[in-house]
Amino acid sequence: MAREQPIELFNPPNTLKAKAGGGGFPSIDMAAIQRAEAAMEELKSEFAGWLADDVKHLVAAREAFAKSPDADNRGALMRAAHDMKGQAATFDFPLIAQVAGSLSKLIHELPPGSELPLTLVDAHVTAIHVIYRDKVTDNSNKIAMVLIGELEKQVGEILDRV
């Protein structure tokens, strides 16, 4: 009969504490946090102008794509939608971020060479324009939520077919 070996436990040293500056978390600089929050508030007021420019850029990208639906114009449309998706949520326009995300998904996930449905692109661009124009900034607007749900549903149905 084989003799049982004793179990030996090995606990490796915790070097994370040393790398993080000793014992526990480094002290938090509350003044730095307050400066960052103030800077974000300042940027939020400037973002209204940036968003207006982004809406114009998206409309221009859509126009260029409609005239010439090539890979370059499709890429420009994708970048415009993707940029809006990332910035809008940060600056209190989550519905624009959601619509831009839906448009980005459509463009990105539809295989290259597949026809991008311009009517659905137009619906997304128009929705972004209206949400911006009417300053719809939260999801309590039932009409906006139904519209966004329908846009996302249409994108899903198109992508399911490919």
N, C-alpha and C positions, 0 to 999 in steps of 0.2 A: 504494500500500500504506500502510495506516495505521501511524503511528509509535506504538510501545508507550510507555505512560506508566510511569514508575517507581512502584513500590508504596511507599506511605508508611504506616508503622505508627504508630498513636497509642495510647499507654498512659495512660489516665486516672489521675489521682492517687488513691491509696488513702487515703480519708478515714476509713475505719473505724477504723484504728489511733488516730487522733486522738480520735475519738468514744469509744473504749473506754478512754481514759486514757493515751495515749502509746504507747510501743512494747510490744507484746505484751499479755498478759492482766494485769488488775489482781491484786494480791496476794490470796491466799485467807486469810480469817480462820478458822483452824482452831478457835479457841475458839467462834466463832459456830456452826460446823458441829456441834461437840460439844454445845452448848446445844440446838440444834435436834433432834439425835438423842435427847437426854435427854427433851426435851418430847414427842417422838413415843412413846417408851417409856412415859411417864406416861399419855399419851392411850390407848395400847393397853390398859393395865390398866383405864381408865375405860370403854373401848369395850364391854367385856363387858356392862356395865349398859345402855349405849346400844343395843347390839344386841338385848338382851332387850326393850327398849321398842319397837325397830323391828319385831321379830317380832310383838309384840302389836298394833302399829299396822297391819301388813300383814294380820293375821288380822281385825282390825276392818274394814279397808277391803274385804276379801273378803266379810265378812258383810253389809256395807252394800250391796255390789254384788249379792250373791245376792238380797237382799230387793227391791232396786230397781235393775235394770241400766240406769240412765240415764247420760247423758254425764258428769254431775258425779261420780257414784260410780266410773265407769270411770276418770276422770281422777285421782281420789284413789288408786285402786288402782295406776295407772301411776306416780304420784309416789312411793308407798310402795316399790314394786319398784325404781324407778330410784334412789332414795336409798340403798337397801341395796346395790345394784350398785356404786355409787361408793364407799361407805364400807367395805364388807366387805373388799375387796381390800387397802385401805390398812392395815387392822388385822388381818391374818393370817387372814382367812376367805375365801380365794379361791374355794372351792366355793360358798359362799353367793352371792358376787358373780356366779359363772357361772350359777347357777340364777335369781337375780334378773334377770340380763341376758337370759336366755331368756324369762322372763315379761314383761319390759319389751318385748322384741322382738315377742312375740305381741300384746300390747295395742296397741303403737304402730303396727305394720305392718298389722294387721287393719283394714280400712277402717271408718270410723265408720258406725254403723248395722248392721254385720255382727254376728252373734251371737258373743259371746265364749264359747268352750266352758268352762263352769264346772268340768267334771271335770278338764280340763287345768290350769286355774287352781289348783284344789284340790291337784293333784299337785305343782305347784311350791311352793305354800305349805307343804304337809306336808313336802316335801323340805327346805325351808329350816329348818323347825322341828326336824326330826330332826338335820340337820347341826349346828345350833346346840346342841341338847340334848346330843348326843354329842361335841361339840367336835372335829368332823372338820375339820382345818385344812390337810390336804395331799392331793395327788392320788394318794397311794399306796393309798388305800382303794378297792379294786376294785369293791365294790358301789356305792359312791357314784358312781364314774366311769361305771359301766354305767347307773345311774339317770339321771345328767345327760345322757349320750349319748342315752338314749331320750326324755327330755323335749325335748331340742333337735331330735331327729328328728321327733317329733310336731308341734312348732311349725313346722318346715320343711314338713312335708306339708300342714298346714292353710294356710300362707301360699302354697304352690304352687298351691293350688286357687282362690285368689282373683285 
